[in-house]
Amino acid sequence: MTLLPFFEWCEATSIGQTVRDSLWLFPVIEATHLVAFAVLGGTVLLVDLRALGLVLRSQSPADLARDARPWQRASVALALATGTLLFLSEPIKLYYSDPFWVKVVCLALVIPFHFALRPRLHAGRLAAFVSLALWGGVAWGGRWIGFSG
């Protein structure tokens, strides 16, 4: 079974067409996407580097994770919303893009890990490494999409 028919359907949506046809819409959505991911990346780095004992040693890892959680939730929601709009603007190109699939697989793994499993792991070192690897895969895949044609 192939996902190509779904991607073709996405290509034909009016939302995707609107983003594609607009001179300014794609860059505004992409800039918003990048800002959301920057906020997310910053909070993830702080929490994970604290869990590794590398920064903010005077602050409890649990307190830092709790304080970062609302920022992470909001930035993930915004990144997913803007990412969906970006996807709808070029789904056929993305279907054939290896970096896109790296990003999607990492995202599919990291979302449940980050919000369901990670809080139960009490900020352990292994959890921090897994988190950094998966979020790094999302970032790397996204950046690679921008450089692939």
Backbone as ProteinMPNN parsed JSONL, in Angstrom:
{"seq_chain_A": "MTLLPFFEWCEATSIGQTVRDSLWLFPVIEATHLVAFAVLGGTVLLVDLRALGLVLRSQSPADLARDARPWQRASVALALATGTLLFLSEPIKLYYSDPFWVKVVCLALVIPFHFALRPRLHAGRLAAFVSLALWGGVAWGGRWIGFSG", "coords_chain_A": {"N_chain_A": [[0.84, -1.185, 0.0], [0.549, 2.16, -0.811], [1.198, 5.554, 0.104], [0.894, 7.537, -1.675], [-1.597, 8.268, -3.081], [-2.953, 9.624, -1.0], [-1.193, 11.764, -0.558], [-1.402, 12.999, -3.047], [-4.051, 13.798, -2.915], [-3.811, 15.65, -0.843], [-2.231, 17.535, -2.143], [-4.094, 18.65, -3.847], [-5.763, 20.142, -2.243], [-7.562, 23.089, -1.238], [-6.342, 24.675, 0.656], [-3.583, 24.058, 0.475], [-3.193, 24.936, -2.166], [-3.722, 27.67, -1.878], [-1.618, 28.49, -0.198], [0.551, 27.873, -1.873], [0.052, 29.601, -4.029], [0.29, 32.138, -2.999], [2.356, 34.952, -2.6], [3.538, 35.771, -0.225], [2.636, 34.128, 1.864], [3.747, 31.466, 2.314], [6.475, 32.088, 3.206], [5.88, 33.502, 5.6], [4.481, 31.611, 7.119], [6.485, 29.66, 7.293], [8.476, 31.074, 8.713], [7.149, 31.441, 11.159], [6.888, 28.77, 11.882], [9.574, 28.096, 12.252], [10.264, 29.778, 14.399], [8.596, 28.727, 16.394], [9.728, 26.182, 16.572], [12.26, 26.892, 17.425], [11.781, 27.896, 20.015], [10.786, 25.564, 21.177], [13.047, 23.896, 20.818], [14.931, 25.265, 22.395], [13.842, 25.001, 24.99], [13.776, 22.22, 25.245], [16.505, 21.633, 25.047], [17.457, 22.929, 27.399], [16.124, 21.441, 29.45], [16.982, 18.816, 28.894], [19.794, 19.052, 28.944], [20.056, 19.806, 31.586], [19.169, 17.475, 32.816], [21.264, 15.878, 32.177], [23.104, 16.938, 33.812], [24.627, 19.122, 33.064], [24.006, 21.847, 32.943], [22.485, 24.565, 34.803], [22.58, 23.544, 37.468], [21.775, 24.185, 40.012], [19.066, 24.157, 39.991], [16.24, 22.092, 40.312], [15.79, 19.194, 38.303], [13.175, 18.243, 37.849], [11.585, 20.478, 38.518], [12.441, 22.31, 36.574], [11.666, 20.968, 34.228], [8.892, 20.973, 34.641], [8.37, 23.741, 34.587], [9.073, 24.32, 31.969], [7.256, 22.915, 30.475], [4.647, 24.156, 29.684], [5.53, 25.95, 27.702], [6.665, 24.192, 25.91], [4.467, 22.64, 25.128], [2.847, 24.595, 23.868], [4.569, 25.473, 21.829], [4.983, 23.11, 20.375], [2.37, 22.629, 19.483], [1.98, 24.906, 17.838], [4.077, 24.525, 15.998], [3.277, 22.092, 14.828], [0.855, 22.864, 13.642], [1.66, 24.892, 11.815], [3.512, 23.404, 10.402], [1.862, 21.534, 9.167], [0.496, 23.181, 7.367], [2.662, 23.979, 5.768], [3.395, 21.48, 4.747], [1.071, 20.874, 3.231], [1.405, 22.607, 1.146], [3.29, 21.505, -0.543], [3.093, 18.593, -0.962], [3.612, 16.424, -2.786], [6.276, 16.76, -3.598], [7.422, 16.373, -1.079], [6.707, 13.728, -0.563], [8.511, 12.274, -2.047], [10.852, 12.84, -0.765], [13.587, 12.007, 1.12], [14.617, 13.291, 3.479], [12.235, 14.372, 4.543], [10.87, 12.061, 5.358], [12.593, 11.136, 7.327], [12.258, 13.188, 9.19], [9.479, 12.912, 9.762], [9.314, 10.295, 10.831], [10.983, 10.544, 13.092], [9.521, 12.539, 14.436], [7.096, 11.202, 14.876], [7.959, 9.354, 16.718], [9.063, 10.918, 18.783], [7.063, 12.614, 19.849], [5.08, 11.03, 21.369], [6.987, 9.936, 23.129], [8.084, 12.214, 24.386], [5.865, 13.512, 25.641], [4.367, 11.52, 26.925], [5.894, 9.259, 27.835], [8.42, 10.252, 28.721], [7.98, 12.044, 31.02], [7.538, 10.176, 33.024], [9.951, 9.018, 33.416], [11.569, 10.382, 35.093], [13.553, 12.303, 34.408], [15.976, 11.046, 33.586], [19.345, 10.191, 32.5], [19.537, 8.587, 30.165], [17.022, 9.028, 29.037], [17.283, 11.727, 28.438], [19.294, 11.651, 26.462], [17.952, 10.15, 24.472], [15.815, 11.874, 23.936], [17.21, 14.179, 22.978], [18.378, 13.047, 20.694], [16.115, 12.275, 19.152], [14.616, 14.715, 18.868], [16.635, 16.14, 17.665], [16.806, 14.708, 15.27], [14.359, 15.422, 14.134], [14.776, 18.186, 13.746], [17.074, 18.115, 12.094], [16.109, 16.653, 9.874], [14.123, 18.446, 9.01], [15.642, 20.711, 8.354], [17.246, 19.632, 6.38], [15.333, 19.108, 4.425], [14.896, 21.672, 3.489], [17.253, 22.106, 2.085], [17.277, 20.25, 0.1], [16.275, 19.417, -3.177]], "CA_chain_A": [[0.0, 0.0, 0.0], [1.306, 3.398, -0.931], [0.549, 6.767, 0.602], [0.869, 8.529, -2.75], [-2.925, 8.859, -3.308], [-3.231, 10.599, 0.055], [-0.369, 12.941, -0.829], [-2.01, 13.657, -4.207], [-5.251, 14.476, -2.418], [-3.328, 16.825, -0.106], [-1.763, 18.506, -3.144], [-5.253, 19.261, -4.485], [-6.584, 20.906, -1.304], [-7.57, 24.541, -1.441], [-5.373, 25.279, 1.575], [-2.281, 23.932, -0.167], [-3.18, 25.81, -3.339], [-3.642, 29.054, -1.4], [-0.245, 28.725, 0.271], [1.419, 27.839, -3.062], [-0.209, 30.741, -4.913], [0.559, 33.397, -2.322], [3.749, 35.396, -2.615], [4.053, 35.989, 1.132], [2.098, 33.206, 2.861], [4.715, 30.42, 2.658], [7.552, 32.584, 4.072], [5.358, 33.86, 6.926], [4.208, 30.35, 7.817], [7.774, 29.028, 7.592], [9.124, 31.837, 9.79], [6.427, 31.098, 12.384], [7.273, 27.385, 12.16], [10.948, 28.104, 12.765], [10.247, 30.391, 15.734], [8.019, 27.728, 17.298], [10.707, 25.119, 16.787], [13.361, 27.46, 18.213], [11.33, 27.905, 21.418], [10.772, 24.163, 21.593], [14.43, 23.43, 20.901], [15.572, 25.87, 23.552], [13.359, 24.4, 26.237], [14.228, 20.825, 25.27], [17.932, 21.648, 25.384], [17.621, 23.241, 28.821], [15.663, 20.324, 30.276], [17.831, 17.642, 28.684], [21.144, 19.323, 29.452], [19.966, 19.756, 33.053], [19.072, 16.06, 33.184], [22.619, 15.34, 32.031], [23.943, 17.57, 34.816], [25.559, 20.037, 32.41], [23.61, 23.248, 33.119], [21.481, 24.894, 35.816], [22.668, 22.511, 38.513], [21.112, 24.615, 41.249], [17.624, 23.977, 39.83], [15.779, 20.702, 40.246], [15.373, 18.786, 36.956], [11.714, 18.137, 37.8], [11.037, 21.836, 38.488], [12.742, 22.886, 35.266], [10.784, 20.305, 33.259], [7.534, 21.472, 34.874], [8.308, 25.132, 34.127], [9.216, 24.353, 30.507], [6.166, 22.172, 29.835], [3.669, 24.963, 28.927], [6.201, 26.48, 26.511], [6.829, 23.076, 24.982], [3.148, 22.3, 24.568], [2.427, 25.653, 22.944], [5.428, 25.507, 20.638], [4.692, 21.907, 19.578], [1.082, 22.86, 18.816], [2.191, 25.872, 16.76], [4.93, 23.893, 14.98], [2.471, 21.105, 14.099], [-0.119, 23.585, 12.816], [2.351, 25.531, 10.689], [4.101, 22.326, 9.61], [0.793, 20.979, 8.329], [0.289, 24.121, 6.257], [3.821, 23.868, 4.877], [3.254, 20.189, 4.073], [0.005, 20.948, 2.228], [1.834, 23.43, 0.016], [4.166, 20.746, -1.448], [3.109, 17.196, -0.515], [4.2, 15.486, -3.75], [7.726, 16.917, -3.431], [7.793, 15.764, 0.199], [6.538, 12.28, -0.664], [9.737, 11.723, -2.625], [11.973, 13.419, -0.031], [14.088, 11.211, 2.247], [14.64, 14.086, 4.723], [10.876, 14.478, 5.068], [10.53, 10.825, 6.057], [13.393, 11.149, 8.564], [11.576, 14.102, 10.108], [8.187, 12.347, 10.154], [9.544, 9.148, 11.714], [11.466, 11.072, 14.384], [8.406, 13.24, 15.071], [6.142, 10.185, 15.338], [8.55, 8.72, 17.896], [9.381, 11.845, 19.87], [5.861, 13.204, 20.476], [4.64, 10.213, 22.512], [8.08, 9.809, 24.095], [8.245, 13.466, 25.131], [4.719, 13.897, 26.444], [3.777, 10.41, 27.69], [6.883, 8.408, 28.49], [9.504, 11.024, 29.356], [7.677, 12.516, 32.378], [7.58, 9.048, 33.965], [11.325, 8.54, 33.532], [12.224, 11.209, 36.113], [14.68, 13.071, 33.868], [17.196, 10.252, 33.557], [20.328, 10.484, 31.448], [19.166, 7.904, 28.93], [15.872, 9.758, 28.486], [17.809, 12.979, 27.866], [19.967, 11.316, 25.21], [16.924, 9.768, 23.494], [15.115, 13.107, 23.596], [18.075, 14.994, 22.123], [18.536, 12.367, 19.406], [14.876, 12.34, 18.369], [14.346, 16.104, 18.484], [17.678, 16.478, 16.69], [16.387, 14.123, 13.995], [13.285, 16.273, 13.587], [15.404, 19.42, 13.274], [17.967, 17.799, 10.985], [15.262, 16.328, 8.728], [13.49, 19.676, 8.536], [16.658, 21.558, 7.738], [17.659, 18.93, 5.167], [14.279, 19.338, 3.435], [15.14, 22.995, 2.91], [18.415, 22.093, 1.201], [17.127, 19.268, -0.974], [15.455, 19.987, -4.208]], "C_chain_A": [[0.881, 1.242, 0.0], [0.497, 4.576, -0.392], [0.41, 7.835, -0.487], [-0.528, 9.084, -3.025], [-3.307, 9.89, -2.233], [-2.449, 11.891, -0.189], [-0.9, 13.715, -2.038], [-3.275, 14.407, -3.798], [-4.854, 15.755, -1.665], [-2.885, 17.928, -1.059], [-2.93, 19.29, -3.738], [-6.102, 20.097, -3.533], [-6.495, 22.398, -1.577], [-6.577, 25.243, -0.516], [-3.972, 25.221, 0.955], [-2.144, 24.856, -1.366], [-3.033, 27.272, -2.925], [-2.223, 29.39, -0.943], [0.707, 28.784, -0.917], [1.273, 29.098, -3.905], [0.132, 32.092, -4.293], [2.052, 33.715, -2.352], [4.341, 35.425, -1.213], [3.647, 34.937, 2.146], [3.105, 32.121, 3.278], [5.829, 30.968, 3.548], [7.076, 32.966, 5.476], [5.084, 32.601, 7.747], [5.522, 29.676, 8.208], [8.507, 29.752, 8.716], [8.468, 31.52, 11.131], [6.786, 29.683, 12.836], [8.667, 27.346, 12.799], [11.035, 28.737, 14.154], [9.679, 29.402, 16.751], [9.024, 26.627, 17.597], [11.905, 25.631, 17.588], [12.999, 27.497, 19.702], [11.328, 26.474, 21.958], [12.192, 23.647, 21.785], [15.158, 23.996, 22.103], [15.133, 25.244, 24.858], [13.784, 22.941, 26.358], [15.704, 20.762, 25.646], [18.156, 21.933, 26.867], [17.264, 22.051, 29.709], [16.606, 19.132, 30.132], [19.259, 17.863, 29.175], [21.161, 19.363, 30.975], [19.914, 18.309, 33.52], [20.436, 15.384, 33.084], [23.596, 15.955, 33.026], [24.921, 18.586, 34.257], [25.238, 21.513, 32.614], [22.627, 23.364, 34.281], [21.438, 23.892, 36.969], [21.977, 22.899, 39.81], [19.597, 24.421, 41.18], [17.297, 22.49, 39.7], [15.372, 20.354, 38.812], [13.846, 18.716, 36.814], [11.063, 19.52, 37.737], [11.258, 22.489, 37.125], [11.838, 22.28, 34.188], [9.349, 20.807, 33.399], [7.381, 22.894, 34.341], [8.366, 25.24, 32.6], [8.0, 23.769, 29.794], [5.146, 23.057, 29.105], [4.266, 25.552, 27.639], [6.352, 25.393, 25.461], [5.503, 22.705, 24.336], [2.703, 23.323, 23.531], [3.268, 25.649, 21.671], [5.229, 24.26, 19.774], [3.379, 22.103, 18.829], [1.247, 23.815, 17.63], [3.039, 25.266, 15.644], [4.149, 22.858, 14.171], [1.463, 21.789, 13.169], [0.557, 24.212, 11.59], [3.012, 24.475, 9.8], [3.079, 21.679, 8.69], [0.525, 21.878, 7.125], [1.438, 24.065, 5.255], [3.76, 22.568, 4.079], [2.226, 20.274, 2.948], [0.407, 21.761, 1.005], [2.726, 22.659, -0.96], [4.231, 19.256, -1.103], [3.759, 16.218, -1.496], [5.731, 15.567, -3.679], [8.175, 16.203, -2.156], [7.661, 14.245, 0.176], [7.823, 11.613, -1.153], [11.001, 12.211, -1.91], [12.381, 12.54, 1.149], [14.152, 12.039, 3.54], [13.265, 14.25, 5.359], [10.523, 13.238, 5.883], [11.353, 10.662, 7.33], [12.685, 12.004, 9.607], [10.28, 13.493, 10.637], [8.368, 11.173, 11.121], [10.024, 9.626, 13.084], [10.341, 11.77, 15.138], [7.385, 12.25, 15.628], [6.658, 9.464, 16.584], [8.679, 9.688, 19.066], [8.139, 12.424, 20.551], [5.349, 12.313, 21.611], [5.735, 10.03, 23.569], [8.127, 11.036, 24.994], [7.088, 13.731, 26.1], [4.119, 12.771, 27.284], [4.818, 9.628, 28.484], [7.909, 9.195, 29.295], [9.158, 11.512, 30.764], [7.733, 11.408, 33.429], [9.001, 8.552, 34.215], [12.152, 9.372, 34.501], [13.541, 11.801, 35.633], [16.001, 12.313, 33.892], [18.089, 10.603, 32.384], [19.961, 9.83, 30.119], [17.998, 8.614, 28.249], [16.326, 11.055, 27.829], [18.501, 12.712, 26.534], [18.963, 10.949, 24.118], [16.179, 11.01, 23.011], [15.945, 13.965, 22.645], [18.245, 14.362, 20.746], [17.276, 12.497, 18.549], [14.538, 13.766, 17.936], [15.393, 16.591, 17.487], [17.361, 15.915, 15.32], [15.283, 14.915, 13.332], [13.901, 17.541, 12.991], [16.269, 19.166, 12.042], [17.163, 17.469, 9.728], [14.619, 17.572, 8.137], [14.463, 20.588, 7.817], [17.108, 20.962, 6.407], [16.616, 19.08, 4.058], [14.531, 20.655, 2.724], [16.309, 23.026, 1.935], [18.319, 21.075, 0.074], [16.117, 19.792, -1.98], [14.358, 19.146, -4.67]], "O_chain_A": [[1.852, 1.327, 0.752], [-0.733, 4.577, -0.434], [-0.133, 8.912, -0.239], [-0.651, 10.297, -3.194], [-3.919, 10.912, -2.543], [-2.993, 12.985, -0.041], [-0.854, 14.945, -2.055], [-3.535, 15.512, -4.275], [-5.479, 16.803, -1.83], [-3.133, 19.109, -0.815], [-2.777, 20.459, -4.093], [-7.077, 20.71, -3.971], [-5.489, 22.898, -2.08], [-6.032, 26.29, -0.868], [-3.264, 26.227, 0.92], [-1.104, 25.485, -1.56], [-2.295, 28.025, -3.559], [-1.695, 30.453, -1.269], [1.578, 29.651, -0.967], [2.259, 29.608, -4.436], [0.247, 33.087, -5.008], [2.893, 32.838, -2.151], [5.523, 35.132, -1.033], [4.263, 34.856, 3.209], [3.293, 31.884, 4.471], [6.115, 30.357, 4.578], [7.81, 32.768, 6.444], [5.417, 32.54, 8.931], [5.658, 29.178, 9.325], [9.097, 29.108, 9.583], [9.162, 31.349, 12.133], [6.967, 29.431, 14.027], [8.888, 26.634, 13.778], [11.804, 28.273, 14.996], [10.222, 29.256, 17.846], [9.156, 26.19, 18.741], [12.502, 24.873, 18.352], [13.827, 27.165, 20.55], [11.811, 26.215, 23.061], [12.499, 23.029, 22.805], [15.92, 23.287, 22.761], [15.956, 24.983, 25.736], [14.115, 22.477, 27.45], [16.107, 19.936, 26.465], [18.952, 21.257, 27.518], [18.019, 21.698, 30.615], [16.986, 18.512, 31.125], [19.865, 16.963, 29.757], [22.16, 18.997, 31.593], [20.547, 17.954, 34.514], [20.725, 14.436, 33.816], [24.761, 15.562, 33.091], [25.933, 18.889, 34.89], [26.126, 22.354, 32.468], [22.014, 22.377, 34.688], [20.364, 23.455, 37.382], [21.632, 22.035, 40.616], [18.917, 24.511, 42.202], [18.018, 21.74, 39.043], [14.679, 21.141, 38.167], [13.298, 19.09, 35.777], [10.103, 19.72, 36.993], [10.362, 23.144, 36.592], [11.309, 22.998, 33.339], [8.668, 21.04, 32.401], [6.373, 23.216, 33.712], [7.775, 26.147, 32.015], [7.744, 24.096, 28.635], [4.797, 22.729, 27.97], [3.587, 25.639, 26.616], [6.186, 25.644, 24.267], [5.436, 22.482, 23.127], [2.24, 22.963, 22.449], [2.741, 25.803, 20.569], [5.301, 24.353, 18.548], [3.294, 21.77, 17.647], [0.717, 23.564, 16.548], [2.747, 25.473, 14.466], [4.335, 22.756, 12.958], [1.247, 21.341, 12.042], [0.073, 24.071, 10.467], [3.064, 24.636, 8.58], [3.4, 21.317, 7.558], [0.35, 21.397, 6.005], [1.217, 24.101, 4.045], [4.039, 22.554, 2.88], [2.477, 19.802, 1.839], [-0.191, 21.614, -0.061], [2.908, 23.102, -2.094], [5.326, 18.71, -0.967], [4.402, 15.263, -1.06], [6.403, 14.536, -3.7], [9.191, 15.509, -2.156], [8.433, 13.55, 0.836], [8.17, 10.516, -0.715], [12.107, 12.008, -2.411], [11.596, 12.351, 2.079], [13.777, 11.535, 4.599], [13.146, 14.266, 6.584], [9.948, 13.344, 6.966], [10.863, 10.106, 8.312], [12.531, 11.599, 10.759], [10.015, 13.553, 11.837], [7.652, 11.074, 12.118], [9.53, 9.167, 14.114], [10.219, 11.609, 16.352], [6.868, 12.442, 16.729], [5.866, 9.014, 17.412], [8.431, 9.315, 20.212], [8.185, 12.698, 21.75], [5.194, 12.802, 22.73], [5.443, 9.975, 24.764], [8.2, 10.915, 26.217], [7.31, 14.129, 27.243], [3.427, 13.045, 28.264], [4.632, 9.368, 29.672], [8.226, 8.833, 30.428], [10.006, 11.397, 31.649], [7.955, 11.687, 34.607], [9.229, 7.755, 35.124], [13.332, 9.084, 34.704], [14.531, 11.801, 36.364], [17.041, 12.899, 34.192], [17.659, 11.223, 31.411], [20.066, 10.459, 29.066], [17.99, 8.78, 27.029], [15.808, 11.435, 26.78], [18.314, 13.465, 25.579], [19.102, 11.38, 22.973], [15.944, 11.172, 21.814], [15.439, 14.426, 21.621], [18.256, 15.069, 19.738], [17.361, 12.794, 17.357], [14.211, 14.002, 16.773], [15.082, 17.359, 16.576], [17.616, 16.569, 14.308], [15.266, 15.065, 12.111], [13.581, 17.922, 11.865], [16.204, 19.913, 11.065], [17.49, 17.943, 8.64], [14.572, 17.738, 6.918], [14.132, 21.169, 6.784], [17.323, 21.682, 5.433], [16.971, 19.17, 2.883], [14.398, 20.746, 1.503], [16.354, 23.881, 1.051], [19.178, 21.037, -0.807], [15.205, 20.539, -1.625], [13.6, 19.548, -5.552]]}, "name": "protein", "num_of_chains": 1, "seq": "MTLLPFFEWCEATSIGQTVRDSLWLFPVIEATHLVAFAVLGGTVLLVDLRALGLVLRSQSPADLARDARPWQRASVALALATGTLLFLSEPIKLYYSDPFWVKVVCLALVIPFHFALRPRLHAGRLAAFVSLALWGGVAWGGRWIGFSG"}
